[in-house]
Amino acid sequence: MRYTAISMKSPTVPDLGTFIKEQRTRSAMSVRKLADQAGISNPYLSQIERGLRRPSAEILKSLARALEISTETLYERAGLLDDVDHSGVEDAIASDSTLTRNQQQALTEIYRSFVGDEQKEAT
């Protein structure tokens, strides 16, 4: 993946919070468990999830580690990274001849849901 310099664009804090909450729910974690694993308080995590607080890069890194997702994914969602190129993964999925077309589309959709690129159409 390719990254550019840190962006100065304003992140959409509610979207970031919603994304963190979705990842926590998918991981079947309670707010308390994620907060403990990330080393932050329950109320602070709740405020992040509700879009009331903008977490620092360090907090995002701790949350990513606890959620077992890439730090870059959260950085991108928070508006700290621009122009993340995910095409390598999608190209690998598309070129895997052991997968059926439906399997390729399903994997691509799953991948995009993790990296937040739902707008792109499946190839």
N, C-alpha and C positions, 0 to 999 in steps of 0.2 A: 504494500500500500504506500501511497505517496502523500505527504503532508506538506502544507505550506505554513508560513508564519502565522502566529497567533492573530486572530481577527479582532478588530475593534467593534464589530457589529454587535448589537444588543441581542442577547439570547432571549428566547421566549421561556421564561422561568416556569410558567404553568405547564408548558409542553414537556420540559425537562422533568418536572415533578411527576407528571402523569407517566412518563416513560419509566422512571425509577420505580414507581408503584407497580406498573405492569410487570416489570422484571422481577420485583419482589414476589408478586402474586404467582408468576410462573414458576418461581423457585420454591413455592409453598413455604415462604418465610413470614413470620409475624413481624410487625414493626419493631417490637422489642428485640427479636433475634437479630434482625439486620442491623439495628442500631448498635447492639453489643458487638457484633462481628466487625462493624466499621469503626467502632470506637467513638461513637457520638451518642448524644442523649436521645431518648424516645421523642420528646417534644420537638427537638431540632429536626429530626428525620420527618416527623409529621408535617412540620412547617415547609420543609423542602418539597415533600410530596404534594402539598396543597398549593405550591407555587408562591408561598409567602416569603421564602428565604432563597437567596442565591448562594449555593455552596461554593467554597473555594476549590481550586484545582486539587489540593491535598485531600479534601473531603470527597471529591469526586473519585479520586484514585482509591481511597479506602472503600467507598461504596462499590466501585467496579470490582475490586478484589473480593469483597464479600459476596457479590452477586455472580461472580465468576464470568464476567463479561470484560471486554477490552476497555481499558481506560480511555482509549481514543474515541470509542463510541460515545461515552459520556461527555468527553471534551467537545466532540462535534455537536452533540445535542445542546450543550451549554453555550455554544457559539464561540468556543475557544480555538477551534480549528476550521479552516476553510478547505474546500476542494479536495476532499478525501476521495481517492480513486479506488473503488471497489471492483473494478472491472475484471481484475485478475481472477478473483474467486468465481465470478459469474462465467467467465470464459472457460475456466476449468470444468465447471459443471456442464456447460454446453458442449464441451469437447469430449466428455467421458462417454465412450461408445458402449459401456456396460449398462448405462442407464437408459430407460425408455424415455420418450419425449415427455410423457406425463410425470415421470420421476424427476426429470430435469426441471420442469416447470415448478413442481412442488418444492424441490430443494431451493430453487432460486427465490421463490416466494418466502420460504422460511428464512433464508439468509437475509433478504431485504427487510423482513420484519425485525430482525435483530439489529440491523444497522440503520434502520429508520429511513429506508428508501422505497416506501410503498408506492410512490407515485410512478415509478418506472414500470413500463409494461414488460411482461415476460417476453424473452426472445424466442 
